[in-house]
């Protein structure tokens, strides 16, 4: 394997790769495997000011695994995340401000996400990451036993209501078509590691009083996303960040949505059910 130089981004999560440019991204056959190993160890991998175009991003992302398709965008391997009026998904991106994992409504969520900055906001708009592996590891032995068999109901409506607290009948109908998904609170990974599955999409805990269950979910999230456990990345144009979607929550920080901010995302399809 060709060597790479890295630097930890925080004690909690994240590593930066210091010596990779676009040419190496495309032509170093050992780099995809090394990147996947870094993802497993650190959760987030940063390539700073790489300035990869969509074709380059898709070519490298495809070496990490099968890519999800976004047929509404010019390059179907790359989704544009912006509040531009012609963006077909702009309405839903507003809820990216809340802690979530991608594909939470799927039995098999995405393995990894790759995000590149094309236009950055003048103020705000950072992305934050928190490890759900660490969230589990930091539980007491008693809590691990208590939470072992708990199951949580997730829904698209739950997270969207945070942005649209007074939804229209049309919005409610669209959200309802997404259905609900039941996941275990504790994800037992094929690797042997365990993580917690919660966030803004989590509605309630099965068989538990609604308020009591929501209080527990809120407490878990507050502890997992305490400032000393969060990596906040401040974007520069050209930055590319890859994160392990199976072991992290992420969110976008607030910014002026009337001003340009455009990020391009590729998604590596998952292979592991939450169980």
Secondary structure, DSSP 8 states (H G I E B T S, - for coil): -----EEES-SSS-EEE-S--HHHHHH-TTHHHHHHHHHHHHSEEEETT----HHHHHHHHHTTS-B---TTSSSTT-EEE---TT-TTHHHHGGGGS-B-TTTTSSS--SEEEEEEEE--SSB--EEEEEHHHHHHTS-HHHHHHHTT-EEEEEHHHHHHHH-TT--HHHHHHHHHT-EEEEESEEE-TTS-EEE--STTEEEETTS-HHHHHHHHHHHHHHHT-GGGEEEE---TT-EEEEETTSEEEEE--B-TTS--EEEEEEE-------
